[in-house]
Amino acid sequence: MAMPFDDATRRKIATCCASFERLDPIAPTPPLKRAAVAIALAPHHKTGAATLLLTLRAAGLRSHGGQWALPGGRCDAGETPVEGALRELAEELGLTLAPDDVLGLLDDYPTRSGYLITPVVVWAANGRTLRPNPDEVAEVHRIDLDAIAVDDAFDFTAIPESSRRVIRFHAREGLIHAPTAALIYQFREVLAGRDTRVHDLEQPVFAWK
């Protein structure tokens, strides 16, 4: 059953995020660069269900073009992850939110491509209408929260290049890989009240660059 986008759902998610024991932040030492993404919760424009926003990066971007991702990017100098995530939401999707809209932070996730990503969970009450920046975003999809909660939404596989498990999210758009899949998976686990760690989950080789 779809989760409604209402005050009760916001309170539930905020409580889950507050109860989550985040790992101590990792220092972004070279070659890792600080980045932030938004797990942006917005209403479905037709059903009113609670969804998270997923973007397809523009094909012409210098890194990870044409890949599915959460809104976000590299933090500017002196910028906190929260500030970075909110700025990226405004730049990529035309979605302006305030610090009061932040419900919590998940664990930092180090990527093979040299970034240390902090996921920032935000409540986008004004998220029915978006204005994607075509230079950065090719498409925006809304993933119902009940779709990430089903038992077979995620699976784990192996690759010869690593001893770590590769996580995959089976979305209606197709397979979504880490880091995006790992961050959505941890959010799913937080909603279920589980302190599941994902920093050791692997990314496919094509995402290493």
C-alpha positions, 0 to 999 in steps of 0.5 A: 500500500502506497505511503501517503505524503502527509504530516503523519508520514513526515513525522514517521520518517523524521523519527526514524532518521532521529533514531538512526545512529549515524557512523562517525563522519569520515574525513574527506582526505585525498583523493576523496572529495566531499559531496552530498546528495538529497534523498528528496521526498516529494508527493507524486503529482498524480496519486499524492503518494510519498516518493523519492526523486531519482534523476537520469544525469544528462548524457553530456556531463563530464562524469557519470553521464547517462546514469541514474542518480540522486540529486547532488554533487560536489560540495563547494569550498566551505560548504556543509553537506546539508548546504551542498545538497540543498544547493544542488536541489535548487540547481538541478531541479529548481526545488528550493528548500530550507534547513528546516526541511532536512529530516536527517543524514545517513552514513557517508559513502566513499565512491570508487570515483573519488567522492565521499557522499553524505546523503541528506534526507529532505521533505519537499512539500513543494515538490509536485512541480519541478524545473529540471536543468537540462544541462544536468538532468535528462529525466526525473522519476518518482519512486514510491516508497513502498517500491523500495520496501518489497523483499526483492527490491534489492539484490547482491551480486559478485564481480571478479574485480572485487571481493565486496558485494555489488548491490543493485536496486530493481526499479521499474526504470531498470537496474540502479547500481551503487552508489545510488542503490546503496544509499536508497537501500540504507534509507529503506533500512532506516525506515524499517528501524535497522542500522544497516551499514552500506559503506562496504557495498561495491559499485559496478566497474563502469561507475569506478571512473 
